[in-house]
Amino acid sequence: MKTKNLAGVLAILFGGVGVQHFYLGNYLSALLSVLFCWTGLPLLYGIFHGIGLLAMGETEFNAKYNYKYVMGRMSQ
């Protein structure tokens, strides 16, 4: 299960190469971040994305990124 605090910290520290996207399973965004890391845009996006992830509520984060886990628990 993914945690929002780890995702937020990864985004702030390593958002320039898209590490948070790999962690969250957004592989297309991760690939684009790696391809455009030389422009600095993924770094800026990573900082804002990290702050947004840290400010996001647990329920919203789980619904967006842990939906397979949440749905599995609901069916039990």
ChimeraX attribute file (.defattr): number of C-alpha atoms within 10 A of each C-alpha:
attribute: neighborCount
match mode: 1-to-1
recipient: residues
	/A:1	11
	/A:2	14
	/A:3	16
	/A:4	21
	/A:5	16
	/A:6	15
	/A:7	21
	/A:8	24
	/A:9	19
	/A:10	21
	/A:11	30
	/A:12	23
	/A:13	16
	/A:14	17
	/A:15	29
	/A:16	25
	/A:17	23
	/A:18	28
	/A:19	24
	/A:20	26
	/A:21	21
	/A:22	15
	/A:23	16
	/A:24	17
	/A:25	13
	/A:26	14
	/A:27	15
	/A:28	11
	/A:29	16
	/A:30	21
	/A:31	16
	/A:32	14
	/A:33	24
	/A:34	16
	/A:35	13
	/A:36	15
	/A:37	16
	/A:38	12
	/A:39	10
	/A:40	14
	/A:41	13
	/A:42	25
	/A:43	22
	/A:44	14
	/A:45	17
	/A:46	27
	/A:47	20
	/A:48	16
	/A:49	21
	/A:50	25
	/A:51	16
	/A:52	14
	/A:53	22
	/A:54	19
	/A:55	13
	/A:56	15
	/A:57	12
	/A:58	14
	/A:59	10
	/A:60	12
	/A:61	17
	/A:62	18
	/A:63	14
	/A:64	12
	/A:65	17
	/A:66	17
	/A:67	14
	/A:68	13
	/A:69	13
	/A:70	15
	/A:71	11
	/A:72	10
	/A:73	9
	/A:74	8
	/A:75	6
	/A:76	5
